[in-house]
Amino acid sequence: MKKLYLVAYAPSSPYRLIDLAKVAYSFNFVTGFVVVRPTGLAAQSGLPEVFKLAYKYGKSLFVLSQLRELKDLLSIDKLIFIIQNNKEAPDIEQVIDMASDSVAIIIQAGESPFSKEDISMGYVSRINEMNESFSPNAVAEATAAILKIMRLLR
């Protein structure tokens, strides 16, 4: 896998957005952090703080209005939606194996669920070792850790 993006979908809390950015920027193998459809305080006060973090760490930050822009602007091959409460979804390890050059791991960062149109653009996945009560930050951290372990094992 050459490029990996962590995507915060529809964040509404500035604190959650900042914490997700810190997760993305703490892993060297994450190419960039993407925020899609930020709302409320996340857009007003969270984004300026995330921009500061991106600058401080020399990392990239993209703010997009729609998920389809991921494929258009960043040439991302695979979109992987992490939906922990979907018991039928395959484990992320199985879905990642289908990925080629660039992958976006999309985490629901607010109260807005993924639309059917959005989900149709990619793959639904979950982390089987976690239950659905974990926060988006915990899911992002676990996802990044699993991807790191998978890289070490290959």
Secondary structure, DSSP 8 states (H G I E B T S, - for coil): --EEEEEEES---HHHHHHHHHHHHH-TT--EEEEES--HHIIIIIHHHHHHHHHHHT-EEEEESSTHHHHHHH--SEEEEE-TT-TTS-BHHHHHTT--SEEEEEEE-SS----HHHHTTSEEEB-TTS-TTS-HHHHHHHHHHHHHHHHHH-
